């Protein structure tokens, strides 16, 4: 590992700036190209993330809005707008939690499940294949590791995010 000296610190800052700028560009392109990939279904990347979260095993009965927001690392306010649009599309529905009448559970409707299983998963798989063209399995494992490590550092910087 390179030792940081007064002379190398500016170069390390430049490298860090390039890294975060690339991350920013990738996030923007993920949103743009991901939404374009699912445009035939009128599904955005935010909606894709919600459907993906709701499709996880154990969430068939739904998940509380606050828990979904924490999982997706988004604000409850931002999630509310996405959920409202998805509800209007008939992809999700809200129900009262049997354990807490003040809490609403979000779950996929039959239409949402059918769309996810029969259309979106295939299209998303192709998107992943295209976006990760040239990445070996090892590359994908390393990238996942480094992004997880970066996410953990972000969480340390903001241990109690006001989502």
C-alpha positions as a printed NumPy array, in Angstrom:
array([[  0.   ,   0.   ,   0.   ],
       [  1.276,   3.469,  -0.883],
       [  2.329,   5.597,   2.055],
       [  0.647,   8.987,   2.076],
       [  3.05 ,  11.912,   2.285],
       [  2.484,  15.639,   1.935],
       [  3.454,  15.372,  -1.74 ],
       [  1.27 ,  12.354,  -2.519],
       [ -1.836,  13.615,  -0.68 ],
       [ -2.962,  15.897,  -3.563],
       [ -2.658,  12.966,  -5.993],
       [ -4.658,  10.754,  -3.636],
       [ -7.317,  13.484,  -3.463],
       [ -7.396,  13.628,  -7.273],
       [ -7.773,   9.863,  -7.452],
       [-10.54 ,   9.929,  -4.836],
       [-12.288,  12.703,  -6.748],
       [-12.115,  10.659,  -9.963],
       [-13.427,   7.585,  -8.151],
       [-16.421,   9.408,  -6.647],
       [-17.137,  11.196,  -9.916],
       [-17.195,   7.809, -11.71 ],
       [-19.493,   6.466,  -9.017],
       [-21.776,   9.467,  -9.521],
       [-21.744,   8.946, -13.298],
       [-22.472,   5.231, -12.887],
       [-25.41 ,   5.938, -10.561],
       [-26.857,   8.375, -13.097],
       [-26.339,   5.957, -15.978],
       [-27.839,   3.089, -13.971],
       [-30.955,   5.168, -13.463],
       [-31.11 ,   6.275, -17.11 ],
       [-30.315,   2.957, -18.796],
       [-32.186,   0.847, -16.237],
       [-35.339,   2.885, -16.668],
       [-34.92 ,   2.729, -20.447],
       [-34.556,  -1.07 , -20.271],
       [-37.925,  -1.326, -18.506],
       [-39.641,   1.485, -20.401],
       [-41.938,  -0.978, -22.214],
       [-43.459,  -1.773, -18.818],
       [-43.572,   1.825, -17.509],
       [-41.302,   0.826, -14.598],
       [-38.484,   3.039, -13.31 ],
       [-35.337,   1.924, -11.504],
       [-36.891,   3.039,  -8.21 ],
       [-39.956,   0.893,  -8.883],
       [-37.676,  -1.963,  -9.959],
       [-35.896,  -1.73 ,  -6.59 ],
       [-39.212,  -1.807,  -4.72 ],
       [-40.491,  -4.816,  -6.669],
       [-37.164,  -6.582,  -6.172],
       [-37.329,  -5.95 ,  -2.428],
       [-40.931,  -7.136,  -2.231],
       [-40.122, -10.294,  -4.193],
       [-37.675, -11.526,  -1.553],
       [-38.588, -14.682,   0.295],
       [-40.456, -13.956,   3.504],
       [-42.06 , -10.738,   2.285],
       [-45.135, -12.259,   0.651],
       [-47.339, -10.834,   3.422],
       [-45.767,  -7.408,   2.982],
       [-43.263,  -5.118,   4.609],
       [-43.77 ,  -1.947,   6.619],
       [-43.08 ,   1.257,   4.717],
       [-40.454,   2.291,   7.267],
       [-38.655,  -1.061,   6.945],
       [-38.741,  -0.864,   3.153],
       [-37.3  ,   2.667,   3.281],
       [-34.488,   1.485,   5.568],
       [-33.724,  -1.487,   3.326],
       [-33.6  ,   0.666,   0.185],
       [-31.757,   3.501,   1.993],
       [-34.255,   6.11 ,   0.834],
       [-36.325,   8.611,   2.705],
       [-39.837,   7.653,   3.638],
       [-41.052,  10.787,   1.834],
       [-39.331,   9.795,  -1.437],
       [-40.602,   6.238,  -1.12 ],
       [-44.18 ,   7.414,  -0.55 ],
       [-44.3  ,   9.043,  -3.992],
       [-42.91 ,   5.952,  -5.703],
       [-45.382,   3.729,  -3.845],
       [-48.308,   5.965,  -4.789],
       [-47.422,   5.698,  -8.475],
       [-46.992,   1.939,  -8.187],
       [-50.321,   1.619,  -6.413],
       [-52.   ,   3.618,  -9.194],
       [-50.424,   1.213, -11.714],
       [-51.842,  -1.728,  -9.757],
       [-48.399,  -3.173,  -8.974],
       [-48.55 ,  -2.902,  -5.193],
       [-51.151,  -2.445,  -2.526],
       [-51.131,  -1.257,   1.039],
       [-52.827,  -3.034,   3.897],
       [-53.112,  -2.454,   7.62 ],
       [-50.576,  -4.394,   9.63 ],
       [-52.247,  -7.072,  11.761],
       [-49.781,  -6.326,  14.586],
       [-50.015,  -2.507,  14.486],
       [-53.062,  -0.74 ,  13.061],
       [-51.03 ,   2.452,  12.586],
       [-48.567,   0.679,  10.29 ],
       [-49.157,  -0.023,   6.609],
       [-47.729,  -3.063,   4.879],
       [-46.697,  -2.917,   1.251],
       [-46.972,  -5.998,  -0.924],
       [-47.135,  -6.852,  -4.58 ],
       [-50.5  ,  -7.364,  -6.187],
       [-51.117, -10.324,  -8.427],
       [-50.494,  -8.002, -11.387],
       [-47.183,  -6.905,  -9.839],
       [-46.097, -10.499,  -9.198],
       [-47.003, -11.565, -12.726],
       [-45.124,  -8.62 , -14.223],
       [-42.09 ,  -9.295, -12.006],
       [-41.964, -13.037, -12.677],
       [-42.976, -13.137, -16.349],
       [-41.464,  -9.97 , -17.791],
       [-39.204,  -7.886, -15.601],
       [-36.861, -10.565, -14.291],
       [-35.973, -11.654, -17.841],
       [-35.435,  -8.071, -18.99 ],
       [-33.412,  -7.228, -15.873],
       [-31.258, -10.319, -16.35 ],
       [-30.476,  -9.187, -19.893],
       [-29.73 ,  -5.679, -18.617],
       [-27.278,  -7.112, -16.066],
       [-25.622,  -9.191, -18.754],
       [-25.226,  -6.182, -21.053],
       [-24.091,  -3.798, -18.305],
       [-21.558,  -6.266, -16.922],
       [-20.169,  -7.292, -20.32 ],
       [-16.486,  -8.125, -19.922],
       [-16.682,  -8.565, -16.142],
       [-15.554, -11.959, -14.915],
       [-17.176, -13.666, -11.956],
       [-14.157, -12.626,  -9.903],
       [-14.558,  -9.01 , -11.053],
       [-18.189,  -9.078,  -9.945],
       [-17.285, -10.533,  -6.553],
       [-14.577,  -7.908,  -6.029],
       [-16.838,  -5.061,  -7.116],
       [-19.578,  -6.251,  -4.764],
       [-17.039,  -6.452,  -1.94 ],
       [-15.708,  -2.946,  -2.541],
       [-19.133,  -1.382,  -2.928],
       [-20.235,  -3.076,   0.306],
       [-17.141,  -1.732,   2.038],
       [-17.884,   1.777,   0.732],
       [-21.506,   1.484,   1.866],
       [-20.358,   0.496,   5.359],
       [-18.108,   3.568,   5.461],
       [-21.026,   5.772,   4.397],
       [-23.105,   4.286,   7.191],
       [-20.306,   5.113,   9.636],
       [-20.342,   8.717,   8.392],
       [-24.114,   8.834,   8.909],
       [-24.839,   6.278,  11.641],
       [-28.408,   7.462,  12.148],
       [-29.587,   8.648,   8.762],
       [-32.673,  10.784,   8.859],
       [-34.514,   8.792,   6.209]])
